[in-house]
Amino acid sequence: MLDGTFAHRLATKYEQLSDRLRQAGDYVIANPLNTATRSLRAIAAEAALPPATFSRLARRLGYDSFEILRDEMRTRIDRQIDLQSHSFADRARRLQHDQSTGDLDFLSAHRDACLANVQALAVGVDHDLLESTVDRLHRSRRVLLLGALGSTGIVQHMSYMANFLTDNWHMAGRMGASVGSALTGLGRDDSLVIVTKPPFARKSILAAQQARELGVFVVVITDSHTCPALATADAGLLVPTRSPHFFSSYVATLFLVETIIGMLAGRSGSEAAARIAEVETRNRKFEEAGG
């Protein structure tokens, strides 16, 4: 499970770091327990890096010292299950083995992981960044939503909720439409929200890059500081996805998406309330007509 504060700092600076500092950052993300409990010399030896590299990383990310970074990890990082190093097939085999041997009560384990992910997100998310992101989305002329692979359903749900409030939120690439056509005509008054998880869909990465070139406000929701789209994002929001499942959990991602729409609703005023009432009325009429 990623620590929100450290992970966000690392994600923001990752593309600007040297290879050695990236190695140190990757080690901390992958080994939170070791970072929090072992000596700097032992950590450096295991990472095959000089101890000074970790001290430089801490200062580069805005910490006064590596000890301050370690203190943060001790209080805010739980043991990490590093799911990203395994394929879906590997995870499925492990899940099957653990259940067959009685080592895993899947319902309880999955419940605990999902609750922990949501709690970690609620505690670790940059609240100022979240508020400013929602403000910008609220002011946008148009908001384009993009998700591929497992993230497609998340942006569909986000679009569905947003369309109760406004008519200027749209999905890119829907029903076979090209992402390029959706980006055409966008500019500085518009926003693009991308949800992407490993393996990162190439079209999502390219869309972030092209949107940034157009001056579009780019929001990237992902679970890894290594996501290439973060390099061109105006706002990067990291969500924990720890799970005993064979795929990474989307529960915390859904929680974040619903939170964003709820915050948007709070800013939308009486016109949005009237639109919601009209949508509900029309939906009821369609249900009656089709009964």
N, C-alpha and C positions, 0 to 999 in steps of 0.2 A: 504494500500500500504506500503510495507516495505521500510525503509530507507536502501539503499544499504550498506553504510559504517557500520552502527551499526549491521545490519543483518549479514553481512559477518564476522565481529568480533565475534559475538555471535555464528554463525555456526561453526567457526574454533575452538572455545574453549568449545562448548556446552557439549561434552562428558566428559570433564575434570572438569566441575563445580560440586559443591555440589548441593544437592536437593534444598536448599533454594536459591542459586544463579540462578539455572535454573528457579525456580518459579518467581524470580524477572525479569529475562530476558524474560520469557514468558509474563509477565504482560506488560513490555515495548512494546514488539512487538504487543500485542493485544490492547494496549491503548496508542497509540502515542500522541493523543491530550491531554489526561489527564497528561501524562508524561511531555509534553511541557508546560502546562499551570498551573497545580496545584502544591501546595507546596509538598515538600518531605514528610512531616508528613501526609498529606492527602492521598498521593499515597500509602504510607506504610500502613496506616490504611485500605484502600480499598483492598490492596493486602494481608492483614493479615500477614505482615512481619515487622520486626524491620526496622526503617529507615537506620540503619547502613548496612543492607544487600544490599541496593541499592548503597550505597557508595562503599562497597566492590566489587560489581559487576562492577561498573565503572572502578575502579582501575585494576581489574582482566582483563578487556578488553582493557586496555591500555590508558584509559582516566585519566587525572590528578585529576578530581573530578566528582561528579555526575552533578554538574552545567555545566561542559563542555559538558557532554553527553546531557543534557537538551537543551543547546544552539544549538547543532547539530540537535536535533529533531525539534526545532522551525523553523529552516531554511530549513530543507530538508525533513520533513515528512508531508504529507497532511493527511486529515482525512482518516481513514482506514475503508473499508467495509469488515468486517470479514466474508468472505464467507466460510472459511474452517470449521466453527462450524456448518454448515448446510449441509444436504444431497442434492443431485441433485433434489430429489422430493420436498424438502422444498423450494429450490430456484425456481423451476418451478412454484410452487403454488404462491410464492410471486410475481414472474414476471407476472403471469396471473392476479393476483389481481390488481397490479399496472397499468397494461395496461387497464384492464376493467374499472377501476375507472378514467382513464385519468391522473393518476399521473405520468405516465412514457411515454416519447417519446423514444422508444427503440432505434431507429436508432441513434439519437443524443447522448443518454446516452452511448450506446455501443461504438460509435465513440470516445467520450470524454475519456472513460475509457481506450481504446486501445492506444490512443495517449499519455495519461498520463503514461501508463505502459512503453511504449517505451522511453519516455523522462526520466522517473525515472531510467530506466536501463542504458541509455546512460550517465546520470550524476552520478549514484551511483556505477556502476561497477568498480572494481579495475582494472585500465588500465594496470598496471604492471603485475598483475596476468594473465590478458587476453593475453598480448603479450607473456609472458613466456609459457603459455599453448599452444598457436599456434606454437611457436618455437619448443616445444617438439613434437607436433603432426607432424610437418613438418619433423623432424628428425627421426621419428619412422619407424621401419622396416615394421610393420603392425599396422593398426588402426582398432579396432573392435567397432562396434556401437550396442547399445542395448536400446530398448525402448519397453514398454508393454502398453496394454490398450490404452488410448488416445495418448500416446507418440509414438506409433508405426509409425504413419504417418510422424511425425517430423524427426525421424531417417532415414526413407526411403527417404525423401527429401534430407537430409544431405548426405546420401550415393550417391544418384543420382548426386548431384552437385559435390561431391568429385571425382567421377569416370570420370568426364571430365578432371580432373587434373592428376590423378594417378590411378594405378590399385591395390594399397595395402590397400584400405579401404573396409571393408566388414561388412554386417549386421549379427548379431548373431541371431540364432533361426529362420531364414527365411525359409518359406515353411515347417515348422514342424521340422527342424533340431534342435538338442539339443544344448543348450547353453554350456554345458560341452564340447562337441566336438569342439566348436568354440574357447574355452579357451585353449584347449590342444595345447601345443607347444609354447604358448606365454611366453615371459620373459621380461627381463629388457630393451630390445630394442623396446618394443611394447607398445601400448596404448589402453585403453578402454574408450569409451565415453558413458555415461549412461544419458538418459533423463527420469526422473521419477517425478510424481506428486502424491499427495494424491488421492486415497489410494495407497500407495507405493507398487508396485509389488514385491512380495517376491523374485522372481528370479533375479530381478535387485539388490536387497540388497545382496543376496548371491553371485552374480557375482562380485560385487565390493569387497567383502571380499576375495573371492578366487583369484581374479586378483591381489590384493594387496599382498597376500601370495606368488604369483609367481614373484613379483617384477615389475609387469606391472604398467605403469603410468596411474592412474585412474582419469578421469574427470567426475564430477557429475553436471548435470544441473537440478535444482529443484526450487521450489518456497517457500520452508519452511526450516527454520533453524533446525527443528526437524527431517528432513529426516535422517534415520539411515545410509544411504550410505555415508553421509558426513564424518562420523567418520573414514572411510577408504579411503577417497579421497585425492589425491595429490593436486587437484584443484577443489574447489567447487564454482560454479557460480549460484547465486540466481537471479531469474527473477520474477518481479511482475506480478500477474495474475488477478488483480481486474477487475470485470465485472458485469453488471446487469444480465448477462446470467444465465442459470441454471447450467452451468459448468464454470470452471475457464478458462480465455482466454489464448490461446496459441500464440497470436500475438507477444508478446515481446519475447517469446521463439523462434519463427521462425525468428524474427529479429536478435537475438543473433546467431543462427545457421548460417544464411546467412552471418552475419558479420565474423564469424570464417572462413567460406569457402572463403570469399573475401580476408581476411588477408592471408590465406594460398596461394591463387592464386598469391598474390603479392610477395610471397617468392619463388615461384616455378620455375621461370626462363623460358628460351626459350624452354626447353623440354616440359614443361606443355603447352605452347602456341601451339607447334606443335601437341601435343596430342589432344588438343581441336579442332584444325582444322581438324585432321583426324577423330575424332568422328563425327563432323558436316558433313563431306563429306560422311561417311558411313551411317549416319542417313538419309541424302537426298536420297541416293541410295535405301535404304529400302522403303522410302516413295514412290519413283517412281515405285518400283517393285510392291508395294501393291496398287497402285492407281486404 
